[in-house]
Amino acid sequence: MPDTVITSPTGQTTDAEAYAALHADATALLEGWQPTSPDAAIARDRTLALLTAGPVAMSRQHRPGHVTASALVLDSTGSRVLLCLHVKFGRWVQLGGHCEPTDQTLVAAALREATEESGIAGLRIDPVPIDVDVHQVQCQGGSAHYDVRFAVLAPPSAVEQVSDEAEELGWFPTDQLPEPLASGTVQLVAPALAALRRSPLRLAP
């Protein structure tokens, strides 16, 4: 049976099978994950249902929706989070975005996105998701992001660099997040702190 090929508006083609490894990883990861909230459990089940479409569900070309990966970056003490003022959304949000064919795992996708958007080298990621969220976006003229979120720890003395996708980057105390804030960002703070405390990514004293 031939591979499924989707044509983008630019005329380029994306081979859905390029996402096969990532699709298998996402499915296994979410099937074995213990949700951090009732809403996350619902979003996890919706994401697993989306993944039954096959590897194409990992591609931004899949109009019904596609899996994305994001990360809440904390400083080395766990007292501040790094957020970006997103150019398209006009809101402060955690770092993250679309998966790429070169990503072999969702953890790798989230870490790549966090590194690209923050400009910070040496980020460390907890491999267990802290949340899953499904929300509508204007991607491809209207789609949905099935966003799998992770906790990431920045090294001491990390210095961020603004990328093309952000108007601004800023560190904020975990209990004093900026406005306007993306609706799903505040819910990441508590599970991120809990994840980093129980994971090998120990917070600095």
Contacts in CASP RR format, 6 or more apart in sequence:
PFRMAT RR
TARGET T0000
AUTHOR 0000-0000-0000
METHOD contacts of the structure
MODEL  1
MPDTVITSPTGQTTDAEAYAALHADATALLEGWQPTSPDAAIARDRTLAL
LTAGPVAMSRQHRPGHVTASALVLDSTGSRVLLCLHVKFGRWVQLGGHCE
PTDQTLVAAALREATEESGIAGLRIDPVPIDVDVHQVQCQGGSAHYDVRF
AVLAPPSAVEQVSDEAEELGWFPTDQLPEPLASGTVQLVAPALAALRRSP
LRLAP
3 15 0 8 1.000
3 16 0 8 1.000
3 17 0 8 1.000
4 15 0 8 1.000
4 16 0 8 1.000
4 17 0 8 1.000
4 56 0 8 1.000
5 13 0 8 1.000
5 14 0 8 1.000
5 15 0 8 1.000
5 16 0 8 1.000
6 13 0 8 1.000
6 14 0 8 1.000
6 16 0 8 1.000
6 56 0 8 1.000
6 59 0 8 1.000
6 61 0 8 1.000
6 62 0 8 1.000
7 13 0 8 1.000
8 14 0 8 1.000
8 61 0 8 1.000
9 140 0 8 1.000
14 59 0 8 1.000
14 61 0 8 1.000
14 101 0 8 1.000
15 101 0 8 1.000
16 54 0 8 1.000
16 55 0 8 1.000
16 56 0 8 1.000
16 59 0 8 1.000
17 55 0 8 1.000
18 55 0 8 1.000
18 101 0 8 1.000
19 55 0 8 1.000
19 56 0 8 1.000
19 58 0 8 1.000
19 59 0 8 1.000
19 99 0 8 1.000
19 101 0 8 1.000
20 55 0 8 1.000
21 104 0 8 1.000
21 105 0 8 1.000
22 55 0 8 1.000
22 58 0 8 1.000
22 99 0 8 1.000
22 101 0 8 1.000
22 103 0 8 1.000
22 104 0 8 1.000
22 105 0 8 1.000
22 106 0 8 1.000
22 109 0 8 1.000
23 51 0 8 1.000
23 54 0 8 1.000
23 55 0 8 1.000
23 57 0 8 1.000
23 58 0 8 1.000
25 104 0 8 1.000
25 105 0 8 1.000
25 106 0 8 1.000
26 47 0 8 1.000
26 51 0 8 1.000
26 58 0 8 1.000
26 67 0 8 1.000
26 106 0 8 1.000
26 148 0 8 1.000
27 48 0 8 1.000
27 51 0 8 1.000
29 105 0 8 1.000
29 106 0 8 1.000
29 129 0 8 1.000
29 148 0 8 1.000
30 44 0 8 1.000
30 47 0 8 1.000
30 48 0 8 1.000
30 51 0 8 1.000
30 129 0 8 1.000
30 132 0 8 1.000
30 148 0 8 1.000
31 48 0 8 1.000
33 44 0 8 1.000
33 128 0 8 1.000
33 129 0 8 1.000
35 41 0 8 1.000
35 44 0 8 1.000
35 132 0 8 1.000
36 129 0 8 1.000
36 130 0 8 1.000
36 131 0 8 1.000
36 191 0 8 1.000
37 131 0 8 1.000
37 187 0 8 1.000
37 191 0 8 1.000
39 133 0 8 1.000
39 187 0 8 1.000
40 131 0 8 1.000
40 132 0 8 1.000
40 133 0 8 1.000
43 131 0 8 1.000
43 132 0 8 1.000
43 133 0 8 1.000
43 134 0 8 1.000
43 146 0 8 1.000
44 132 0 8 1.000
46 134 0 8 1.000
46 146 0 8 1.000
47 67 0 8 1.000
47 132 0 8 1.000
47 134 0 8 1.000
47 146 0 8 1.000
47 148 0 8 1.000
50 57 0 8 1.000
50 64 0 8 1.000
50 65 0 8 1.000
50 66 0 8 1.000
50 67 0 8 1.000
50 146 0 8 1.000
51 57 0 8 1.000
51 67 0 8 1.000
53 62 0 8 1.000
53 64 0 8 1.000
56 62 0 8 1.000
57 65 0 8 1.000
57 66 0 8 1.000
57 67 0 8 1.000
57 146 0 8 1.000
58 66 0 8 1.000
58 67 0 8 1.000
58 99 0 8 1.000
59 66 0 8 1.000
59 99 0 8 1.000
60 66 0 8 1.000
60 98 0 8 1.000
60 99 0 8 1.000
60 139 0 8 1.000
60 140 0 8 1.000
60 143 0 8 1.000
61 140 0 8 1.000
62 143 0 8 1.000
63 140 0 8 1.000
63 141 0 8 1.000
63 142 0 8 1.000
63 143 0 8 1.000
64 143 0 8 1.000
64 144 0 8 1.000
65 143 0 8 1.000
65 144 0 8 1.000
65 145 0 8 1.000
65 146 0 8 1.000
66 98 0 8 1.000
66 99 0 8 1.000
66 139 0 8 1.000
66 143 0 8 1.000
66 144 0 8 1.000
66 145 0 8 1.000
66 146 0 8 1.000
67 99 0 8 1.000
67 106 0 8 1.000
67 146 0 8 1.000
67 147 0 8 1.000
67 148 0 8 1.000
68 96 0 8 1.000
68 97 0 8 1.000
68 98 0 8 1.000
68 99 0 8 1.000
68 145 0 8 1.000
68 146 0 8 1.000
68 147 0 8 1.000
68 148 0 8 1.000
69 96 0 8 1.000
69 97 0 8 1.000
69 99 0 8 1.000
69 103 0 8 1.000
69 106 0 8 1.000
69 107 0 8 1.000
69 109 0 8 1.000
69 110 0 8 1.000
69 113 0 8 1.000
69 147 0 8 1.000
69 148 0 8 1.000
69 149 0 8 1.000
69 150 0 8 1.000
70 94 0 8 1.000
70 95 0 8 1.000
70 96 0 8 1.000
70 97 0 8 1.000
70 110 0 8 1.000
70 113 0 8 1.000
70 147 0 8 1.000
70 148 0 8 1.000
70 149 0 8 1.000
70 150 0 8 1.000
71 94 0 8 1.000
71 95 0 8 1.000
71 96 0 8 1.000
71 110 0 8 1.000
71 111 0 8 1.000
71 113 0 8 1.000
71 114 0 8 1.000
71 125 0 8 1.000
71 149 0 8 1.000
71 150 0 8 1.000
71 151 0 8 1.000
71 152 0 8 1.000
72 81 0 8 1.000
72 94 0 8 1.000
72 95 0 8 1.000
72 130 0 8 1.000
72 149 0 8 1.000
72 150 0 8 1.000
72 151 0 8 1.000
72 152 0 8 1.000
72 185 0 8 1.000
72 188 0 8 1.000
72 189 0 8 1.000
72 192 0 8 1.000
73 81 0 8 1.000
73 82 0 8 1.000
73 94 0 8 1.000
73 95 0 8 1.000
73 114 0 8 1.000
73 118 0 8 1.000
73 120 0 8 1.000
73 123 0 8 1.000
73 152 0 8 1.000
73 153 0 8 1.000
73 154 0 8 1.000
74 80 0 8 1.000
74 81 0 8 1.000
74 82 0 8 1.000
74 151 0 8 1.000
74 152 0 8 1.000
74 153 0 8 1.000
74 154 0 8 1.000
74 174 0 8 1.000
74 192 0 8 1.000
74 193 0 8 1.000
74 196 0 8 1.000
74 203 0 8 1.000
75 81 0 8 1.000
75 82 0 8 1.000
75 154 0 8 1.000
75 158 0 8 1.000
75 171 0 8 1.000
76 153 0 8 1.000
76 154 0 8 1.000
76 155 0 8 1.000
76 156 0 8 1.000
76 158 0 8 1.000
76 203 0 8 1.000
76 204 0 8 1.000
77 203 0 8 1.000
77 204 0 8 1.000
78 153 0 8 1.000
78 174 0 8 1.000
78 193 0 8 1.000
78 196 0 8 1.000
78 203 0 8 1.000
78 204 0 8 1.000
79 173 0 8 1.000
79 174 0 8 1.000
80 171 0 8 1.000
80 172 0 8 1.000
80 173 0 8 1.000
80 174 0 8 1.000
81 94 0 8 1.000
81 171 0 8 1.000
81 172 0 8 1.000
81 174 0 8 1.000
81 177 0 8 1.000
81 189 0 8 1.000
81 192 0 8 1.000
82 95 0 8 1.000
82 118 0 8 1.000
82 120 0 8 1.000
82 154 0 8 1.000
82 160 0 8 1.000
82 169 0 8 1.000
82 170 0 8 1.000
82 171 0 8 1.000
83 92 0 8 1.000
83 93 0 8 1.000
83 94 0 8 1.000
83 95 0 8 1.000
83 169 0 8 1.000
83 170 0 8 1.000
83 172 0 8 1.000
83 177 0 8 1.000
83 178 0 8 1.000
83 181 0 8 1.000
83 185 0 8 1.000
84 92 0 8 1.000
84 93 0 8 1.000
84 94 0 8 1.000
84 95 0 8 1.000
84 117 0 8 1.000
84 162 0 8 1.000
84 163 0 8 1.000
84 165 0 8 1.000
84 166 0 8 1.000
84 167 0 8 1.000
84 168 0 8 1.000
84 169 0 8 1.000
84 170 0 8 1.000
85 91 0 8 1.000
85 92 0 8 1.000
85 166 0 8 1.000
85 167 0 8 1.000
85 168 0 8 1.000
85 169 0 8 1.000
86 92 0 8 1.000
86 93 0 8 1.000
86 165 0 8 1.000
86 166 0 8 1.000
86 167 0 8 1.000
86 182 0 8 1.000
87 164 0 8 1.000
87 165 0 8 1.000
87 166 0 8 1.000
87 167 0 8 1.000
88 138 0 8 1.000
88 165 0 8 1.000
89 182 0 8 1.000
90 167 0 8 1.000
90 180 0 8 1.000
91 180 0 8 1.000
91 181 0 8 1.000
91 182 0 8 1.000
92 177 0 8 1.000
92 178 0 8 1.000
92 179 0 8 1.000
92 180 0 8 1.000
92 181 0 8 1.000
92 182 0 8 1.000
92 185 0 8 1.000
93 181 0 8 1.000
93 182 0 8 1.000
93 185 0 8 1.000
94 149 0 8 1.000
94 182 0 8 1.000
94 185 0 8 1.000
94 188 0 8 1.000
95 113 0 8 1.000
95 114 0 8 1.000
95 117 0 8 1.000
95 118 0 8 1.000
96 110 0 8 1.000
96 113 0 8 1.000
96 114 0 8 1.000
96 117 0 8 1.000
97 109 0 8 1.000
97 113 0 8 1.000
97 145 0 8 1.000
97 147 0 8 1.000
99 106 0 8 1.000
99 109 0 8 1.000
100 109 0 8 1.000
100 112 0 8 1.000
103 109 0 8 1.000
103 112 0 8 1.000
106 129 0 8 1.000
106 148 0 8 1.000
106 150 0 8 1.000
107 125 0 8 1.000
107 127 0 8 1.000
107 150 0 8 1.000
110 125 0 8 1.000
110 148 0 8 1.000
110 149 0 8 1.000
110 150 0 8 1.000
110 152 0 8 1.000
111 123 0 8 1.000
111 125 0 8 1.000
111 150 0 8 1.000
111 152 0 8 1.000
114 120 0 8 1.000
114 123 0 8 1.000
114 125 0 8 1.000
114 152 0 8 1.000
115 121 0 8 1.000
115 122 0 8 1.000
115 123 0 8 1.000
116 163 0 8 1.000
117 163 0 8 1.000
117 165 0 8 1.000
117 166 0 8 1.000
118 154 0 8 1.000
118 158 0 8 1.000
118 160 0 8 1.000
118 161 0 8 1.000
118 163 0 8 1.000
118 169 0 8 1.000
119 160 0 8 1.000
119 161 0 8 1.000
119 163 0 8 1.000
120 154 0 8 1.000
120 155 0 8 1.000
120 158 0 8 1.000
120 159 0 8 1.000
120 160 0 8 1.000
120 161 0 8 1.000
121 155 0 8 1.000
122 154 0 8 1.000
122 155 0 8 1.000
123 152 0 8 1.000
123 153 0 8 1.000
123 154 0 8 1.000
123 155 0 8 1.000
124 152 0 8 1.000
124 153 0 8 1.000
124 155 0 8 1.000
124 201 0 8 1.000
125 150 0 8 1.000
125 151 0 8 1.000
125 152 0 8 1.000
125 153 0 8 1.000
125 201 0 8 1.000
126 150 0 8 1.000
126 151 0 8 1.000
126 152 0 8 1.000
126 153 0 8 1.000
126 195 0 8 1.000
126 196 0 8 1.000
126 199 0 8 1.000
126 201 0 8 1.000
127 150 0 8 1.000
128 150 0 8 1.000
128 195 0 8 1.000
128 199 0 8 1.000
129 148 0 8 1.000
129 149 0 8 1.000
129 150 0 8 1.000
130 149 0 8 1.000
130 150 0 8 1.000
130 151 0 8 1.000
130 188 0 8 1.000
130 191 0 8 1.000
130 192 0 8 1.000
130 194 0 8 1.000
130 195 0 8 1.000
131 148 0 8 1.000
131 149 0 8 1.000
131 187 0 8 1.000
131 188 0 8 1.000
131 191 0 8 1.000
132 146 0 8 1.000
132 147 0 8 1.000
132 148 0 8 1.000
132 149 0 8 1.000
133 145 0 8 1.000
133 147 0 8 1.000
133 149 0 8 1.000
133 184 0 8 1.000
134 144 0 8 1.000
134 145 0 8 1.000
134 146 0 8 1.000
134 147 0 8 1.000
135 144 0 8 1.000
135 145 0 8 1.000
135 147 0 8 1.000
135 183 0 8 1.000
135 184 0 8 1.000
136 142 0 8 1.000
136 143 0 8 1.000
136 144 0 8 1.000
137 143 0 8 1.000
137 144 0 8 1.000
137 145 0 8 1.000
139 145 0 8 1.000
149 188 0 8 1.000
151 188 0 8 1.000
151 191 0 8 1.000
151 192 0 8 1.000
151 193 0 8 1.000
151 195 0 8 1.000
151 196 0 8 1.000
151 199 0 8 1.000
151 201 0 8 1.000
153 196 0 8 1.000
153 201 0 8 1.000
153 203 0 8 1.000
156 204 0 8 1.000
160 169 0 8 1.000
160 170 0 8 1.000
160 171 0 8 1.000
161 169 0 8 1.000
162 168 0 8 1.000
162 169 0 8 1.000
170 178 0 8 1.000
172 178 0 8 1.000
174 189 0 8 1.000
174 193 0 8 1.000
177 185 0 8 1.000
177 186 0 8 1.000
177 189 0 8 1.000
196 202 0 8 1.000
196 203 0 8 1.000
197 203 0 8 1.000
END
